[in-house]
C-alpha cells in the first residue's frame, strides 16, 4: 500500500499528515474543517494557546459526532403518526447544528472564564 503526505495548516502552522494514496483530498478537507473551527474559536476567545485551541476543536468535533450518533439512535415515529415527517437528514443536520452551536457557546464561556481566571494569577 503506498503512502501519501498532505500538508495542512492549523493556526498558521504547517503539519504533514500521512494518508493512503487517493485520500489526499479527504485529509485536506478535514484539515480545512479543523482550521475553520479553530479560526471561529480564535474570533470568539482570541489566541489562548495552540494546545487549548486544539483541545476545544476536538471537543466540538466530539460533540458533533455524539450528536450524530444520538440522532441516528433516535426512535422512529409510530406508524400511525399523522404528521408528515421532514426528511431525516434535514432533521439530523438541524439537531447537529443546534448541538454544535450550544457546545461552542459552552466552550466559549468556559474559555472566557479560564482566561479571566488566568489573568488573576
N, C-alpha and C positions, 0 to 999 in steps of 0.2 A: 504494500500500500504506500503510495507516495504522499509526502507531507508538503504542505504549503505554509507560508508565513504571511500574515496580514499585519500591517501596522495600523493601529488605531490611536487616536489622540483623545486623552481624557484630561481636562483642565489644563490644556496646553502641553502635556507631556506625552511623548510617543511610547507606545507599548507594542512589542512584537508578540503576536499571538499565533501559535501553531494550530493548524487545522488540516483536515483531509482535503485532498485535491477535489476541486469543484465546490467547496464550501466557503470559498473566499468572500463572495458577495454576502452570504448569510452572516458570517462573522463581522464583516464591515458594517452591515446594517445593525447588528446587535450592539456593536461599539458606538455607533451613531445614536442609538436609543439611550444607552447609558450616558453618553455625553449630553444629550438633550435634557435628561432628568437632572444631571449634575448642574448644568447651567441654570435650570429653573430654580434649583435649591440655592445656588450662589446668588441669584437675583433676590431670593427671599431672605436669606440669612447671611450672605456675604461669604468671604473666604475664611472658613473656620478650620482649615487644615484638611489636607487631601484625604487622610485616613478617615476622618469623621465624615467627610462628604461621601466617600465611597461606602462607608457603613450605612449611611442614610439612604443612598441609592439602592443598596442591597435590601434594606428593609422595605422600601417602596416596591421593588420588584417581587419580593417575597409576598407582600400584601396582595399584589396583583395576582400572583399565582394562587394564593389562598382563596381569593375572591372567585377566581375562575373555577377552581375545584368545587367550591361551595355552590356556585351557580349550576355546575354540571350535576351535583348531587341533589339538587332541589327536587322535591316530589312533583310528579306530573299532576296536572289538573284532573279532577274526576271526569269520567266520560260524560256525565250528564250536565256538565258545566255549560251554562247558556252563553257565557261571554265568548267572544271571538278573540283568541289569544293573539298577541303580537308575535312576529317571528321570534323564535327562541334566541337566535344570535343577537338580535337587537336588544332584547331584554337583558341578556347576559352582558353585552357590552355596556349598557346603561348602568347595570349594577356594578360592574367592574370599574367603570369611570367614577361612579359615586364613591366607591370604596377607596379608590386611589386618591381622590380629592380629599376625603376625610383623613386618610393616612398621611398625606402630605401636610395637611393642616396640623395634625397632631405632632408630626415630626418637626415642623417649623416652630411650633410653640415650645416644644421641648428644647430644641436647639437654641432658641432665643433665651430661654430660662438658663440653660447651661452656659451660654456666652455671658449672660448677665452675672451669674454666679462666679464665673472665672475671673471677671474683671474686679470682683470684690476681694479676691485673694491677694 
